Amino acid sequence: MSPDLAQTIALQALGWLASNEELCPLFLGSTGGAFDELRARATDPAFQASVLEFLTMDDAWVIAFCDAHDMKYNQPLMARYALPGAEAVHWT
């Protein structure tokens, strides 16, 4: 996946999270951010990665997001891997 497509998916995920009254406060609490900062940080690839990291923590969230955007369920994770920081993930 290209970084441009990954960023587009991350921005879609951010919009979806921001409009979700249940998940937005959870996301903000996990990142230590404030709602007013979302727009300012939206173009930062590291922040976009954090959006996708959060989204992919729960299969139900991924399914709801992908269904809302007519997207395959593996796209958010593929987008996460295309953004900075994924190369540092170690599973051992």
C-alpha positions, 0 to 999 in steps of 0.5 A: 500500500502506498503511503498516500493511500495509507494517509487517506485511510488514516484521515477517514479513520480520524473522521470516523472516530471524531464523529463517534461519541463513544470512541472519540473520548477513548481515543483522546484519553489513550493519546492524551490529546484534546478534541481541538488538536485533532485537526491540527495534528491530522496531517502528521503521519505519526498521529495518523499511525496512532489513529490506525493503531487505536482503530485496529485494537478492536475487530468490532471497530475495524468492521464498523469503520470498514463497513461505513467506508465500503472498505476491506477489513484488512485495509486499516492494518495494511495502512498502519504498516505503510505509515512510519513506526510500523517497522519498529513493531516486534512480536517477540 
